[in-house]
C-alpha cells in the first residue's frame, strides 16, 4: 500500500476510534451525570407553617451531587409578583446515608426595589445563614429528625432591656417526620422564645410551640408509558398562628 493510501486510512481509523471513544464517554457521562435540575409548581408556598406570598409559586432548583457531598441552588417565585421571592444556595454532607449536615444561605430579593444581593453587612443584609443537622431514618425506622438554627444575618433581633439591639435571636426550629406506607406525617416546633415585653419578635413565632403540623401524600399521574408526573398534597396547620393550608404541587 502506498503512503498516499496509508495516511488517509490511518486518519479514517483514528477518526472512527475517536468518535467511538467520544460516544462512549458521552454515554458514560449520561449515566454518571452529577447534576440534577427540577421545577415544582405549588398552589401555595408554605414553609415551616408560614405562607409566603399567598399565591401559586414556581420553584426551580439545580443540584450537584458527588459521593456524599451536595451543592445546589433553589428558588421560589410567586405568580402574583407581589408575593415573596426567594433564592437560596446550600451545601450539605451526608454520613453513612443516615446523618446530613446542611448549610443554607436564604435570600429574599425585593423585585420592586434596587436590592443588593452582595450586601453582607450585619445591619442591612437580606441573607439568613442557617446550619442544620438531620437524622434521615433507616429502612426499618422510617423516622427522620431535623434541627436548624440561624447563625448569621437577617434573623429576628435579640434586644437589651433598654431596647437596643444585642444580637440575633439564633432562631431555632425542630421537625420530626414519620413515614407510613401511603402517607407522611410531620410536626415542627419553634424553639425560640422572644421577650415581647421589650419589643422582641420571633422569626417563626412569638413563643415556643408547635408551628407546623400536618400530613402529606403523593401520587404518580401517568402521562404516557415512559412519563409520569408526581402530585403531592399536604394538609398543614400552624396551631400557634391558628392557620390551616391545603397545598398541592406538581414536580417536573
WOCOR-V795779 format. One record per run of one state. SS is the DSSP state (2 for helix, 1 for strand, 0 for the rest). FROM is the first residue (numbers start at 1). LEN is the number of residues. If there is no record, write none. Layout:
ss:SS from:FROM len:LEN
ss:SS from:FROM len:LEN
This chain:
ss:0 from:1 len:2
ss:2 from:3 len:29
ss:0 from:32 len:3
ss:1 from:35 len:8
ss:0 from:43 len:3
ss:1 from:46 len:2
ss:0 from:48 len:2
ss:1 from:50 len:2
ss:0 from:52 len:5
ss:1 from:57 len:10
ss:0 from:67 len:2
ss:1 from:69 len:10
ss:0 from:79 len:6
ss:1 from:85 len:11
ss:0 from:96 len:3
ss:1 from:99 len:9
ss:0 from:108 len:19
ss:1 from:127 len:9
ss:0 from:136 len:7
ss:1 from:143 len:11
ss:0 from:154 len:3
ss:1 from:157 len:3
ss:0 from:160 len:5
ss:1 from:165 len:4
ss:0 from:169 len:3
ss:1 from:172 len:8
ss:0 from:180 len:4
ss:1 from:184 len:7
ss:0 from:191 len:5
ss:2 from:196 len:3
ss:0 from:199 len:10
ss:1 from:209 len:14
ss:0 from:223 len:5
ss:1 from:228 len:11
ss:0 from:239 len:4
ss:1 from:243 len:9
ss:0 from:252 len:1
